[in-house]
Amino acid sequence: MSAVLDDLHAALGADCVRAGADIPARAHADASGVAPTRPLALVLPRDVEGVSRALAICHAHGQPIVTQGGMTGLAGGAHPYETDVALSLERLTGIEEIDVEAGTLTARAGTPLQVLQEAAEEAGFMLGIDLGARGSCTIGGNVSTNAGGNNVLRYGMTRRNVLGLEAVLADGTVVSSLNKMLKNNSGYDWTQLMIGSEGTLGVVTRVVLALQPRPEGVRTALCAVSDTRAALRLLRVLERRFAGGLLVFEGMWRDFMEAATREVGLAPPFAEPHELLILVEAATGEGEAGTARFEEVLGAVLEDGLVVDAIVAQSESDRARLWAYRESPYEYQPKLPVFVSFDVSFPRGRIGEAVADMQRAARAHWPDALSVVFGHIADSNLHLIVGGPGIDKKAVEERVYGIVASYGGAVSAEHGIGRNKRAYLALSRSEPELALMRTIKRALDPADILNRGRVL
Amino acid sequence: MSAVLDDLHAALGADCVRAGADIPARAHADASGVAPTRPLALVLPRDVEGVSRALAICHAHGQPIVTQGGMTGLAGGAHPYETDVALSLERLTGIEEIDVEAGTLTARAGTPLQVLQEAAEEAGFMLGIDLGARGSCTIGGNVSTNAGGNNVLRYGMTRRNVLGLEAVLADGTVVSSLNKMLKNNSGYDWTQLMIGSEGTLGVVTRVVLALQPRPEGVRTALCAVSDTRAALRLLRVLERRFAGGLLVFEGMWRDFMEAATREVGLAPPFAEPHELLILVEAATGEGEAGTARFEEVLGAVLEDGLVVDAIVAQSESDRARLWAYRESPYEYQPKLPVFVSFDVSFPRGRIGEAVADMQRAARAHWPDALSVVFGHIADSNLHLIVGGPGIDKKAVEERVYGIVASYGGAVSAEHGIGRNKRAYLALSRSEPELALMRTIKRALDPADILNRGRVL
């Protein structure tokens, strides 16, 4: 190990390499709940050349590296093993360019998402990527994990927002495709391999993102429907009627709403509880014409009985009140003594059965636990939280992932596999797929230094 | 060779293997203009198992294979060398499922695009992929080339429309991820590698596509602007005002409009010629409210001078009349004695300079040739046609691709590299990128049997 450290020191300078007690606590743990661990060393390059030199050295020594961004990941992808050298991109920050005519933003990978969002807005655009950790997570991490979040229905996962990348390969080679063009079929799009591979195939150092026009006249409603089938019919109607304007379609089941009122003290939105509530947002244009358009569409789905009750937000405070239900888990989840939270997806047509299965499992096996289901129905992505005293996390995981597998679902919809879900990956992927992933990994990182022990 | 043929015969049956004069002419040439060539043999598997057996045999013998779909490609990707075994997917046709709730369509790779479009419409949706060759091209070919076309501004390239794939690897391994979920971050998304790699990394056999809601109230206008800069400002305004409703934004420069009137006899749309015309379509909703919304937005850009003149289509025949300009090259291009057509992209902000450069080059070097520029401005993708007697195709290509390189553009925006643009790929890609592509190719196809001599 000291040979690696010596080489890193010599190549990067003493101020870019930390070891032992000099490694700050923020490098010891991400947000995945794994016990903090001090890595062997922390490398803090100042530029892409520094990243390149660090990787070349680790490659030569067969020294595993874990890349760290905002440390907000929930799957343990950036959480160090004690045998890892941690590579932090915290010094590779800043927006390099906003090209208004191309509609692009170019930034260094360590830049926090929110910084990019604010710069995009200042330039009269918006970013298609948004998630709860916006203040801390970095765009490099978003790209590496193909982050999802709040805007996926309209703007897609992070993948869809990326036009170009610069990345450093395992041996230190810098590959750069800082493409600003929406269409480019000139050779393999290798950037697609980096997106979502959780840092196991390369280290993303620069990102070109497509900017989006800011939607005008965003309106909000809470709709009660009888069941998931009705919710999916409603989704089809709203997608057609609002055309590209439908922005949000978030499902909250009855157990979720009960927890929101019981645990956080929110007033129930309707006089009677409903099986399923849908939080809807759509951009229908400024002014009275936009309001009329939104209300006409909602009026039609109420009239034909597809929606059994609805509240339309008349003000920003109304809107905040409706969103408070959706955000209620952020209030009570951290207070649970033990909890397991899931980020799974199902083919949309099977969501109803899958939710019923999960609710049945919770009642049968964890009758005293809090258990809530909610999520991005339009994106086929559900979240499930099971929490309470004396929960056996592993037993809960095995049961829930078993349900996921039985419906042909995905064990991770948006958070990734990291360290924590490796054992379950084979439930969502066949052996030939896993073999292909290993072939790709071996080709790009033959010494297996990049995020070793993650994903595969 | 006869050993390969014997093995193919034995494994697939005599009716699935043709040789010599039994190979029909359609397997001799794609639409790229390369002289027809009879391949060594033609294999016509009936199912994915047949594809798998054929590839395993060719892999064992080191026998190159060229995969053929609708033979509409313009880059020579499916055009056979005489040393190739051609693998046609023409028997792998048919839609296997439309899942209305998941919003997905699953089809075998040899199914023509138009069959999928019609099935999607019958189910109350639309497909996000459309291109001129829709009647002949196959969805497998669309995926392999990441086809662009008419809908990219709103629905993206083919890549964005693909949720799942089944593919056969070079050694015959079948990998299947017939994913219907919009979010799935469970391991590497290997399907991204297949999309756009032009059949060099695997043979796509099944496709799951996302279905789109049909846009309501599509309206059309032809707008005259002073230059490309004004066009890009107009694009930003329309994208914001029409939100997700802007569907078409096609640029036609003055030389293009002159050819449309001179060669095809179309009446000029405006009393005076303009530097640049933009064909605009947007979905603004059914009925009078939709009409009012469209006209209000156009009225505003006319009033502030961004658009200097405009024609709004009042009927389907008006709409057809406006589209006739955009489609005029389909009339005169086939009659040109020699022509070169380009499919290039530039960062949007540089389109104006690049077009001027190309026009200057045409006047200086091919003064007697017909030369027109048009294209998908919003997508950063331009088409250029240079045609006439005595054109030296290679000289034209070298000059135009030189201009593309000087602006950091792409030698292929949507048609791909195939055989015909291999010599120019290095103008758009750096050596480390090309090396990475070769690494990927070697890992997935070590015997280099899949579309050998294409792309790389």
HADDOCK unambig.tbl for C-alpha pairs under 7 A between the chains (distance, minus, plus):
assign (segid A and resid 101 and name CA) (segid B and resid 232 and name CA) 6.29 0.50 0.50
assign (segid A and resid 101 and name CA) (segid B and resid 348 and name CA) 5.97 0.50 0.50
assign (segid A and resid 101 and name CA) (segid B and resid 349 and name CA) 4.79 0.50 0.50
assign (segid A and resid 102 and name CA) (segid B and resid 347 and name CA) 5.85 0.50 0.50
assign (segid A and resid 102 and name CA) (segid B and resid 348 and name CA) 4.59 0.50 0.50
assign (segid A and resid 102 and name CA) (segid B and resid 349 and name CA) 5.39 0.50 0.50
assign (segid A and resid 175 and name CA) (segid B and resid 432 and name CA) 5.64 0.50 0.50
assign (segid A and resid 175 and name CA) (segid B and resid 433 and name CA) 5.71 0.50 0.50
assign (segid A and resid 180 and name CA) (segid B and resid 347 and name CA) 5.63 0.50 0.50
assign (segid A and resid 181 and name CA) (segid B and resid 345 and name CA) 6.83 0.50 0.50
assign (segid A and resid 181 and name CA) (segid B and resid 346 and name CA) 6.51 0.50 0.50
assign (segid A and resid 181 and name CA) (segid B and resid 347 and name CA) 5.37 0.50 0.50
assign (segid A and resid 181 and name CA) (segid B and resid 379 and name CA) 6.97 0.50 0.50
assign (segid A and resid 181 and name CA) (segid B and resid 380 and name CA) 5.66 0.50 0.50
assign (segid A and resid 182 and name CA) (segid B and resid 379 and name CA) 5.12 0.50 0.50
assign (segid A and resid 182 and name CA) (segid B and resid 380 and name CA) 6.17 0.50 0.50
assign (segid A and resid 183 and name CA) (segid B and resid 345 and name CA) 6.88 0.50 0.50
assign (segid A and resid 183 and name CA) (segid B and resid 379 and name CA) 6.15 0.50 0.50
assign (segid A and resid 183 and name CA) (segid B and resid 380 and name CA) 6.73 0.50 0.50
assign (segid A and resid 183 and name CA) (segid B and resid 381 and name CA) 6.57 0.50 0.50
assign (segid A and resid 183 and name CA) (segid B and resid 413 and name CA) 4.94 0.50 0.50
assign (segid A and resid 183 and name CA) (segid B and resid 414 and name CA) 6.40 0.50 0.50
assign (segid A and resid 184 and name CA) (segid B and resid 345 and name CA) 6.97 0.50 0.50
assign (segid A and resid 184 and name CA) (segid B and resid 410 and name CA) 6.00 0.50 0.50
assign (segid A and resid 184 and name CA) (segid B and resid 412 and name CA) 6.17 0.50 0.50
assign (segid A and resid 184 and name CA) (segid B and resid 413 and name CA) 4.24 0.50 0.50
assign (segid A and resid 184 and name CA) (segid B and resid 414 and name CA) 6.42 0.50 0.50
assign (segid A and resid 185 and name CA) (segid B and resid 196 and name CA) 6.78 0.50 0.50
assign (segid A and resid 185 and name CA) (segid B and resid 412 and name CA) 5.33 0.50 0.50
assign (segid A and resid 185 and name CA) (segid B and resid 413 and name CA) 5.01 0.50 0.50
assign (segid A and resid 185 and name CA) (segid B and resid 414 and name CA) 5.30 0.50 0.50
assign (segid A and resid 185 and name CA) (segid B and resid 415 and name CA) 6.94 0.50 0.50
assign (segid A and resid 185 and name CA) (segid B and resid 416 and name CA) 5.16 0.50 0.50
assign (segid A and resid 186 and name CA) (segid B and resid 410 and name CA) 6.30 0.50 0.50
assign (segid A and resid 186 and name CA) (segid B and resid 411 and name CA) 6.30 0.50 0.50
assign (segid A and resid 186 and name CA) (segid B and resid 412 and name CA) 5.09 0.50 0.50
assign (segid A and resid 186 and name CA) (segid B and resid 413 and name CA) 6.83 0.50 0.50
assign (segid A and resid 186 and name CA) (segid B and resid 416 and name CA) 6.05 0.50 0.50
assign (segid A and resid 186 and name CA) (segid B and resid 417 and name CA) 6.05 0.50 0.50
assign (segid A and resid 186 and name CA) (segid B and resid 425 and name CA) 6.47 0.50 0.50
assign (segid A and resid 186 and name CA) (segid B and resid 428 and name CA) 6.92 0.50 0.50
assign (segid A and resid 187 and name CA) (segid B and resid 197 and name CA) 6.89 0.50 0.50
assign (segid A and resid 187 and name CA) (segid B and resid 417 and name CA) 6.60 0.50 0.50
assign (segid A and resid 187 and name CA) (segid B and resid 455 and name CA) 6.19 0.50 0.50
assign (segid A and resid 188 and name CA) (segid B and resid 196 and name CA) 6.50 0.50 0.50
assign (segid A and resid 188 and name CA) (segid B and resid 197 and name CA) 5.37 0.50 0.50
assign (segid A and resid 188 and name CA) (segid B and resid 437 and name CA) 6.39 0.50 0.50
assign (segid A and resid 192 and name CA) (segid B and resid 192 and name CA) 6.04 0.50 0.50
assign (segid A and resid 193 and name CA) (segid B and resid 193 and name CA) 6.92 0.50 0.50
assign (segid A and resid 196 and name CA) (segid B and resid 185 and name CA) 6.78 0.50 0.50
assign (segid A and resid 196 and name CA) (segid B and resid 188 and name CA) 6.50 0.50 0.50
assign (segid A and resid 197 and name CA) (segid B and resid 187 and name CA) 6.91 0.50 0.50
assign (segid A and resid 197 and name CA) (segid B and resid 188 and name CA) 5.38 0.50 0.50
assign (segid A and resid 213 and name CA) (segid B and resid 239 and name CA) 6.12 0.50 0.50
assign (segid A and resid 213 and name CA) (segid B and resid 240 and name CA) 5.02 0.50 0.50
assign (segid A and resid 214 and name CA) (segid B and resid 240 and name CA) 6.19 0.50 0.50
assign (segid A and resid 215 and name CA) (segid B and resid 240 and name CA) 6.42 0.50 0.50
assign (segid A and resid 215 and name CA) (segid B and resid 243 and name CA) 5.86 0.50 0.50
assign (segid A and resid 232 and name CA) (segid B and resid 101 and name CA) 6.29 0.50 0.50
assign (segid A and resid 239 and name CA) (segid B and resid 213 and name CA) 6.12 0.50 0.50
assign (segid A and resid 240 and name CA) (segid B and resid 213 and name CA) 5.03 0.50 0.50
assign (segid A and resid 240 and name CA) (segid B and resid 214 and name CA) 6.19 0.50 0.50
assign (segid A and resid 240 and name CA) (segid B and resid 215 and name CA) 6.43 0.50 0.50
assign (segid A and resid 243 and name CA) (segid B and resid 215 and name CA) 5.86 0.50 0.50
assign (segid A and resid 243 and name CA) (segid B and resid 244 and name CA) 6.58 0.50 0.50
assign (segid A and resid 243 and name CA) (segid B and resid 245 and name CA) 6.39 0.50 0.50
assign (segid A and resid 244 and name CA) (segid B and resid 243 and name CA) 6.57 0.50 0.50
assign (segid A and resid 244 and name CA) (segid B and resid 244 and name CA) 3.69 0.50 0.50
assign (segid A and resid 244 and name CA) (segid B and resid 245 and name CA) 5.70 0.50 0.50
assign (segid A and resid 245 and name CA) (segid B and resid 243 and name CA) 6.40 0.50 0.50
assign (segid A and resid 245 and name CA) (segid B and resid 244 and name CA) 5.71 0.50 0.50
assign (segid A and resid 345 and name CA) (segid B and resid 181 and name CA) 6.82 0.50 0.50
assign (segid A and resid 345 and name CA) (segid B and resid 183 and name CA) 6.87 0.50 0.50
assign (segid A and resid 345 and name CA) (segid B and resid 184 and name CA) 6.97 0.50 0.50
assign (segid A and resid 346 and name CA) (segid B and resid 181 and name CA) 6.51 0.50 0.50
assign (segid A and resid 347 and name CA) (segid B and resid 102 and name CA) 5.84 0.50 0.50
assign (segid A and resid 347 and name CA) (segid B and resid 180 and name CA) 5.62 0.50 0.50
assign (segid A and resid 347 and name CA) (segid B and resid 181 and name CA) 5.37 0.50 0.50
assign (segid A and resid 348 and name CA) (segid B and resid 101 and name CA) 5.99 0.50 0.50
assign (segid A and resid 348 and name CA) (segid B and resid 102 and name CA) 4.60 0.50 0.50
assign (segid A and resid 349 and name CA) (segid B and resid 101 and name CA) 4.81 0.50 0.50
assign (segid A and resid 349 and name CA) (segid B and resid 102 and name CA) 5.39 0.50 0.50
assign (segid A and resid 379 and name CA) (segid B and resid 181 and name CA) 6.97 0.50 0.50
assign (segid A and resid 379 and name CA) (segid B and resid 182 and name CA) 5.12 0.50 0.50
assign (segid A and resid 379 and name CA) (segid B and resid 183 and name CA) 6.14 0.50 0.50
assign (segid A and resid 380 and name CA) (segid B and resid 181 and name CA) 5.65 0.50 0.50
assign (segid A and resid 380 and name CA) (segid B and resid 182 and name CA) 6.16 0.50 0.50
assign (segid A and resid 380 and name CA) (segid B and resid 183 and name CA) 6.71 0.50 0.50
assign (segid A and resid 381 and name CA) (segid B and resid 183 and name CA) 6.55 0.50 0.50
assign (segid A and resid 410 and name CA) (segid B and resid 184 and name CA) 5.98 0.50 0.50
assign (segid A and resid 410 and name CA) (segid B and resid 186 and name CA) 6.28 0.50 0.50
assign (segid A and resid 411 and name CA) (segid B and resid 186 and name CA) 6.29 0.50 0.50
assign (segid A and resid 412 and name CA) (segid B and resid 184 and name CA) 6.17 0.50 0.50
assign (segid A and resid 412 and name CA) (segid B and resid 185 and name CA) 5.32 0.50 0.50
assign (segid A and resid 412 and name CA) (segid B and resid 186 and name CA) 5.07 0.50 0.50
assign (segid A and resid 413 and name CA) (segid B and resid 183 and name CA) 4.92 0.50 0.50
assign (segid A and resid 413 and name CA) (segid B and resid 184 and name CA) 4.24 0.50 0.50
assign (segid A and resid 413 and name CA) (segid B and resid 185 and name CA) 4.99 0.50 0.50
assign (segid A and resid 413 and name CA) (segid B and resid 186 and name CA) 6.81 0.50 0.50
assign (segid A and resid 414 and name CA) (segid B and resid 183 and name CA) 6.39 0.50 0.50
assign (segid A and resid 414 and name CA) (segid B and resid 184 and name CA) 6.43 0.50 0.50
assign (segid A and resid 414 and name CA) (segid B and resid 185 and name CA) 5.29 0.50 0.50
assign (segid A and resid 415 and name CA) (segid B and resid 185 and name CA) 6.94 0.50 0.50
assign (segid A and resid 416 and name CA) (segid B and resid 185 and name CA) 5.15 0.50 0.50
assign (segid A and resid 416 and name CA) (segid B and resid 186 and name CA) 6.03 0.50 0.50
assign (segid A and resid 417 and name CA) (segid B and resid 186 and name CA) 6.04 0.50 0.50
assign (segid A and resid 417 and name CA) (segid B and resid 187 and name CA) 6.59 0.50 0.50
assign (segid A and resid 425 and name CA) (segid B and resid 186 and name CA) 6.46 0.50 0.50
assign (segid A and resid 428 and name CA) (segid B and resid 186 and name CA) 6.92 0.50 0.50
assign (segid A and resid 432 and name CA) (segid B and resid 175 and name CA) 5.64 0.50 0.50
assign (segid A and resid 433 and name CA) (segid B and resid 175 and name CA) 5.71 0.50 0.50
assign (segid A and resid 437 and name CA) (segid B and resid 188 and name CA) 6.38 0.50 0.50
assign (segid A and resid 439 and name CA) (segid B and resid 443 and name CA) 6.66 0.50 0.50
assign (segid A and resid 440 and name CA) (segid B and resid 443 and name CA) 6.87 0.50 0.50
assign (segid A and resid 443 and name CA) (segid B and resid 439 and name CA) 6.66 0.50 0.50
assign (segid A and resid 443 and name CA) (segid B and resid 440 and name CA) 6.88 0.50 0.50
assign (segid A and resid 443 and name CA) (segid B and resid 443 and name CA) 5.93 0.50 0.50
assign (segid A and resid 455 and name CA) (segid B and resid 187 and name CA) 6.19 0.50 0.50
